[in-house]
């Protein structure tokens, strides 16, 4: 069975879950093999934040397939000018030399900003955008590196990021919250990219499997994974976070062979750093969508 799931059941429940969590939400979920889907504002442009590291990763693998990049190439990351962050190289205090493939693993599993920017600088934003266009993703665009994204927040806060929590009006100035001025995509295009990766279409089967493995090792269990608390269900994904924004895109693999690409993006009115309800609704809404898609599968 294929085709769009009509409005009503799952879409109404998903919108209700978003409302209960006090967020605005955008979602697309698709059965990778049948094409059946659930969509809630799935064509809307959204700010991708660190979700765009998935686009970077696919591009790196495609370059390796073409012989234009050696995954074992070692790149030096000095301390001076290293992109800030809370994980990976971003938190280290000394120079580090790592291979392209290990930098990629850190960028995906712990969302390391510094590792991602070493790779962005190595291949160029234009190369990532070209790869996305080649895959048919016309609305998926990288505007800036992670460092540039972080710097733009500081600039838009006039150098004082504490204003984000004191003056809600500051949010209206943040370029990173405006999909027309920052790294962007749509929920549908993100699931399209995931589907291509899981079908070995985004890059060679060997390199696609490597990315699927790395994405399954992501350390954050509080978003997409929270909706599928089963030992025999595998979830592989990539999160994104900015002030008021929480998101994750990923694939849910069931032991019976069912596999579902899901992209959930949310925006809250509050600027608090910790928003457990906004995190949890990503898993909740994904579960509603996937349960509905599984109900459409023919009996084994």
C-alpha positions as CSV (number, residue, x, y, z in Angstrom):
1,X,0.0,0.0,0.0
2,X,1.2,3.5,-0.8
3,X,0.0,7.0,-0.8
4,X,-0.7,9.7,1.8
5,X,-2.6,8.9,4.9
6,X,-5.7,11.1,4.9
7,X,-6.2,13.8,7.6
8,X,-8.0,12.8,10.7
9,X,-6.8,9.9,12.9
10,X,-3.0,10.1,13.2
11,X,-2.7,13.7,12.1
12,X,-5.3,14.9,14.7
13,X,-3.6,12.9,17.4
14,X,-0.2,14.3,16.5
15,X,-1.5,17.8,16.5
16,X,-3.0,17.2,19.9
17,X,0.3,15.9,21.2
18,X,2.1,19.0,20.0
19,X,-0.6,21.2,21.7
20,X,-0.3,19.3,25.0
21,X,3.5,19.8,24.9
22,X,2.9,23.5,24.2
23,X,4.9,23.5,20.9
24,X,4.3,24.1,17.3
25,X,5.2,21.0,15.4
26,X,6.0,19.7,11.9
27,X,6.2,16.0,11.1
28,X,6.7,13.6,8.3
29,X,6.8,9.8,8.6
30,X,7.0,7.3,5.8
31,X,7.2,3.6,5.4
32,X,10.5,3.4,3.5
33,X,9.3,0.3,1.5
34,X,5.7,1.0,0.8
35,X,5.6,4.8,0.6
36,X,2.6,5.1,3.0
37,X,3.0,8.3,4.9
38,X,1.7,10.6,7.7
39,X,2.2,14.3,7.3
40,X,1.7,17.3,9.5
41,X,2.9,20.5,7.8
42,X,5.5,18.3,6.1
43,X,6.2,20.8,3.3
44,X,7.0,23.7,5.6
45,X,10.5,25.1,5.7
46,X,12.2,24.5,9.1
47,X,15.5,25.5,10.6
48,X,17.6,22.3,10.7
49,X,20.3,23.3,13.2
50,X,22.4,20.2,13.9
51,X,20.2,18.0,11.8
52,X,22.1,19.4,8.9
53,X,25.1,17.4,10.0
54,X,23.3,14.5,8.4
55,X,23.5,16.3,5.0
56,X,27.2,16.9,5.7
57,X,27.7,13.2,6.4
58,X,26.0,12.0,3.3
59,X,28.0,14.4,1.2
60,X,31.3,13.2,2.7
61,X,30.3,9.6,1.8
62,X,29.4,10.6,-1.7
63,X,32.8,12.3,-2.1
64,X,34.5,9.2,-0.8
65,X,32.6,7.1,-3.3
66,X,33.8,9.4,-6.1
67,X,37.4,9.2,-5.0
68,X,37.4,12.9,-4.2
69,X,38.0,12.4,-0.5
70,X,39.9,9.8,1.5
71,X,38.0,8.8,4.7
72,X,41.3,8.1,6.4
73,X,42.8,11.5,5.6
74,X,43.9,13.1,8.8
75,X,43.0,16.6,9.6
76,X,44.5,18.8,12.3
77,X,42.2,20.8,14.6
78,X,44.0,23.6,16.4
79,X,42.6,25.1,19.6
80,X,42.6,28.6,18.3
81,X,39.4,29.2,16.3
82,X,37.9,25.8,17.2
83,X,34.1,25.9,17.1
84,X,32.5,26.1,20.5
85,X,30.3,23.3,21.9
86,X,29.6,21.0,24.8
87,X,30.8,17.7,23.3
88,X,33.6,16.1,21.3
89,X,36.5,18.1,20.1
90,X,34.6,21.3,21.0
91,X,35.2,20.6,24.7
92,X,38.9,19.6,24.5
93,X,41.7,21.9,25.4
94,X,44.6,20.6,23.2
95,X,45.2,20.3,19.4
96,X,43.9,17.1,17.9
97,X,44.5,15.2,14.6
98,X,41.8,12.9,13.5
99,X,40.7,11.1,10.3
100,X,37.7,12.3,8.2
101,X,35.7,9.3,9.2
102,X,36.3,9.7,12.9
103,X,35.4,13.4,12.8
104,X,32.2,12.3,11.0
105,X,31.4,9.8,13.8
106,X,31.8,12.5,16.4
107,X,29.7,15.0,14.5
108,X,26.8,12.5,14.3
109,X,27.0,10.5,17.6
110,X,27.5,13.5,20.0
111,X,26.7,16.3,17.6
112,X,30.2,17.7,17.9
113,X,30.2,21.2,16.4
114,X,34.0,21.4,16.1
115,X,34.2,18.1,14.2
116,X,31.4,19.1,11.9
117,X,33.1,22.4,11.1
118,X,36.4,20.8,10.3
119,X,34.5,18.8,7.7
120,X,32.5,21.8,6.4
121,X,35.7,23.7,5.9
122,X,37.3,20.7,4.2
123,X,34.6,20.2,1.6
124,X,32.7,23.5,1.5
125,X,29.1,24.4,2.0
126,X,28.5,24.6,-1.7
127,X,29.5,21.0,-2.0
128,X,26.9,19.9,0.5
129,X,24.3,21.9,-1.3
130,X,25.3,20.4,-4.6
131,X,25.0,16.9,-3.2
132,X,21.5,17.6,-1.8
133,X,20.4,19.0,-5.2
134,X,21.7,15.8,-6.9
135,X,19.5,13.8,-4.6
136,X,16.5,15.9,-5.5
137,X,16.3,17.9,-2.3
138,X,15.7,21.4,-3.6
139,X,14.6,23.0,-0.4
140,X,17.5,21.6,1.7
141,X,20.2,24.4,1.9
142,X,23.2,25.0,4.1
143,X,23.7,28.8,4.5
144,X,26.4,28.7,7.1
145,X,28.8,26.5,9.1
146,X,28.1,25.7,12.8
147,X,30.6,28.5,13.9
148,X,28.8,31.0,11.7
149,X,25.4,29.9,13.1
150,X,26.7,30.3,16.7
151,X,28.3,33.7,15.9
152,X,25.0,34.9,14.4
153,X,23.1,34.2,17.6
154,X,25.7,36.3,19.5
155,X,25.5,39.1,17.0
156,X,21.7,39.1,17.0
157,X,21.7,39.3,20.8
158,X,24.1,42.3,20.7
159,X,26.7,40.2,22.3
160,X,24.6,39.2,25.4
161,X,23.0,35.8,25.0
162,X,21.4,36.1,28.5
163,X,18.9,38.4,26.8
164,X,17.4,35.3,25.2
165,X,15.9,34.4,28.6
166,X,15.1,38.0,29.7
167,X,13.7,39.6,26.6
168,X,11.4,37.5,24.4
169,X,11.6,40.2,21.7
170,X,15.2,39.2,21.1
171,X,13.9,35.9,19.5
172,X,12.4,37.9,16.6
173,X,15.9,39.0,15.7
174,X,17.5,35.6,15.6
175,X,18.4,34.6,12.0
176,X,18.8,31.0,13.1
177,X,15.1,30.8,13.8
178,X,14.1,32.0,10.3
179,X,14.3,29.2,7.8
180,X,14.8,31.7,5.0
181,X,18.0,33.0,6.6
182,X,19.6,29.8,8.0
183,X,20.3,26.2,7.3
184,X,17.0,24.7,6.3
185,X,14.9,21.8,4.9
186,X,11.4,20.4,5.2
187,X,10.3,17.3,7.1
188,X,9.5,15.6,3.9
189,X,12.9,16.2,2.4
190,X,14.6,14.9,5.5
191,X,12.7,11.7,5.3
192,X,13.5,11.5,1.6
193,X,17.2,11.7,2.5
194,X,16.8,9.1,5.1
195,X,14.9,6.8,2.8
196,X,17.6,7.1,0.1
197,X,20.3,6.3,2.8
198,X,18.4,3.2,4.0
199,X,17.8,2.0,0.4
200,X,21.6,2.5,-0.5
201,X,20.7,5.2,-2.9
202,X,22.4,8.2,-1.2
203,X,25.8,6.6,-1.5
204,X,27.4,3.2,-2.0
205,X,25.9,0.3,0.1
206,X,29.1,0.0,2.1
207,X,29.2,3.7,3.1
208,X,25.5,3.8,3.6
209,X,25.8,1.0,6.1
210,X,28.6,2.9,7.9
211,X,26.3,5.9,8.3
212,X,23.4,3.8,9.5
213,X,25.6,2.2,12.1
214,X,26.9,5.6,13.3
215,X,23.5,7.1,13.5
216,X,22.3,4.2,15.6
217,X,25.0,5.1,18.1
218,X,23.8,8.6,18.8
219,X,23.9,9.1,22.5
220,X,20.7,11.1,23.1
221,X,17.7,8.9,24.3
222,X,15.3,11.7,25.2
223,X,13.7,12.5,21.9
224,X,13.0,10.0,19.0
225,X,14.2,7.0,20.9
226,X,11.9,7.7,23.9
227,X,8.9,6.7,21.7
228,X,10.3,3.2,21.0
229,X,11.5,1.7,24.3
230,X,11.9,-1.8,23.0
231,X,15.1,-3.8,22.9
232,X,14.3,-5.3,19.5
233,X,13.5,-2.0,17.8
234,X,16.5,-0.1,16.4
235,X,16.4,3.7,16.2
236,X,19.0,5.7,14.4
237,X,18.8,9.4,14.2
238,X,20.2,12.9,14.4
239,X,19.0,15.7,16.7
240,X,19.0,19.4,16.3
241,X,18.7,22.1,19.0
242,X,18.5,25.9,19.0
243,X,16.7,28.4,21.3
244,X,13.1,27.3,21.4
245,X,13.8,24.6,18.7
246,X,14.0,20.8,19.3
247,X,14.1,18.3,16.5
248,X,15.2,14.9,15.4
249,X,15.2,12.9,12.2
250,X,15.8,9.2,12.0
251,X,14.7,5.7,11.1
252,X,12.9,3.2,13.2
253,X,13.7,-0.4,12.3
254,X,11.4,-3.2,13.6
255,X,12.5,-6.9,13.7
256,X,9.8,-7.9,11.2
257,X,11.5,-5.8,8.6
258,X,9.4,-2.7,8.8
259,X,11.4,0.5,8.6
260,X,10.1,4.0,8.9
261,X,11.8,7.3,8.3
262,X,10.6,10.1,10.6
263,X,11.3,13.8,10.8
264,X,9.9,15.9,13.7
265,X,10.6,19.6,14.2
266,X,9.2,21.6,17.1
267,X,9.2,25.2,18.3
268,X,8.3,26.3,21.8
269,X,7.3,29.7,23.1
270,X,9.6,29.3,26.1
271,X,13.4,29.9,25.8
272,X,14.4,27.6,28.7
273,X,17.3,25.3,28.0
274,X,15.6,22.3,29.5
275,X,12.2,21.5,28.0
276,X,11.4,17.9,28.7
277,X,7.9,18.1,27.3
278,X,9.2,19.4,24.0
279,X,11.8,16.7,23.9
280,X,9.4,13.9,24.7
281,X,6.7,14.9,22.2
282,X,9.2,14.1,19.4
283,X,9.1,10.5,20.5
284,X,5.4,10.6,21.2
285,X,4.4,12.0,17.8
286,X,6.8,9.7,16.0
287,X,5.3,6.7,17.7
288,X,1.7,7.8,16.8
289,X,2.8,8.0,13.2
290,X,4.7,4.8,13.0
291,X,2.0,2.8,14.8
292,X,-0.5,4.0,12.2
293,X,1.9,3.1,9.3
294,X,2.5,-0.4,10.8
295,X,-1.3,-0.9,11.0
296,X,-1.3,-0.5,7.2
297,X,1.2,-3.2,6.6
298,X,-0.2,-6.5,5.2
299,X,-0.1,-9.5,7.5
300,X,3.1,-11.4,7.5
